[in-house]
Amino acid sequence: MIADEVGEELDKLGVTSTSPGLAAVALRLAAALDAIDPGDAPTSQAVVADKLATILARLRALAPVQEEGDGVDDIGRKREERRAKLLEQQQSG
């Protein structure tokens, strides 16, 4: 459950190669949370969850910048496409 979600996030962030130790600790803490029965040891669950959240925040900060575009990038790309199309029309016409 939690370990699967944390594993997916670590893969998405791409931090397992850049910070393997912290990533391993995050997975271990997530597995520990999964092992605790939901009604048992609420204090222990809170402590482990807090540590996991802290490590995940550090990993997010250490994650390499993704090359995903945003709205501004999309607008710029569309503008360049329109300019190229216009230039092509001018050259052929």
N, C-alpha and C positions, 0 to 999 in steps of 0.2 A: 504494500500500500504506500506508505510514506517513502520507503526506500526506493520504490519504483519511480515515484514522482521526482524525488531528489536526483536519481540517476538520469532521468530524462532531462532535467534542468541542467545538470552538469554537462551532459552531451551537447545540449543546445548552446550553452555558454562557451564550450570549447576549452574548459579549464583543466581537464584531466591531464593534459600533457604539460601545461605550464605550471600547475600547482598540484602535483599528484598527491602529496601528503595531506594537504587540506581537503582535497576531494575525497580521499580515502576516509578521513575523519568524519566528514559530512555523511558519507554512506554508512559508516559504522554507527553514528548517532541516530540516523534514520532507522536503521535496523533495530537498534535498541528501543526506540519508540514503538516500533511495530511489535516488539516482543512483549511489551507491557500491556496487560489487559486494560481496556479502557476505564474500568471502574476501580482499578487498583493503583495505589501509590500516586495520587495526583501531584504531590510535591515533586516526586522524582520525574514525572512526566513534564512538569513545568520547567524544571532545571534543564533536562535534556533538550526540550524544545527551545529554550532560550539559547543554549549553547549552539544548537543547530542553526538557529536564525542568525546568530552572530557570525558563524563561519560562512554561511551562505551569503551574507552581506559582504564579507571580505572577498569571497570568490567572485561575486558579481563585479566588485570594484577592480579585481585583477583580470577579469575576462578581456580577451583581445577585442578590439573594436570590430563589430560586424560590418560588412559592406552592404548593409541593407539601405535602400534609398528611402527617402521620406517624400512628403508632398512637394516640397520645393525641388527636390531632385527630379521628380516626375514632370513638373512644369518645365524645368530646364531642358529635360530630354525631349519633351514634345515640341518645345520651341525650336530646338536644333533640327528635329525631323522636319518641321514646317519650312525652316530656312533651306534645308538641303533640297526639299521637294521644289520649292520656289526657284532656287538656283538651277536645278535640273531643267525645269520648264523654260526658264529664260535662255538657257544654253541650247536647248533643242528647238525653240520656237523663234 
